[in-house]
Amino acid sequence: MVNTEVARNIAGICGNIISLFLFLSPIPTFITIYKKKMVEEYKADPYLATVLNCALWVFYGMPIVKPDSLLVVTINSTGLAIELVYLAIFFYFSPTPRKVKVGLWLIGEMVFVGIVATCTLLLFHTHNQRSSFVGILCVIFVSLMYIAPLTIMSKVIKTKSVKYMPFSLSLGNFLNGVIWVIYALIKFDLFILIGNGLGTVSGALQLIIYACYYKTTPKDDDEEKENSLSMANSQLQLSSNHGPAKRVSA
């Protein structure tokens, strides 16, 4: 019979694998940026948000905050490194005003994480207190990131087209949430449970909406005829991630 710790590790490893694929999903976007030598209308916002989210989860999983959370640290450390590579490419091919904006936001996030770490270590002296303080912050930021897809789902309903909500990403986000919910339940962790519970609900809603509007999505020929009437829609760009987190930009 598999004991609790082994089951939790298996769930965590599966979660790491799925999360890694989600972190790598924006690669086609950055291949496009590299080929064109410009960022065009792509935004750095989702990558900046994910950097902050991953940094907070890495700190949350540290032994001084939440012992026995190695798998939380490994995937979010990996995600943090990947997102910083994305930002480096974005920064390199951005015009000067956008470089300044990205640089200032990144510095601001580093300062914020430093303040959180300092306050956690100086003001709280038990693992329970520290994990509660950092966990609440993690849940707040994860919740904000999971709210973002609501705008995309609204767009799908209005246009009756799932073109801008790829099935693979929706399914990946749903499975990612489910695995990390299981991980959180095996050895109860309220903060991982809340954050990824929201992710599971968000992913499930996306899959339901996808099923409802898949058949009404215009084919390529139809889309070409409608381009003149939907220029704003055709400029919408998506890129998604996740550790236990998700990104959507427009």
Summary of the structure (lengths in Angstrom):
residues: 250
radius of gyration: 19.2
end to end distance: 47.9
largest distance: 64.0
contacts: 806
relative contact order: 0.17
helix: 76%
strand: 0%
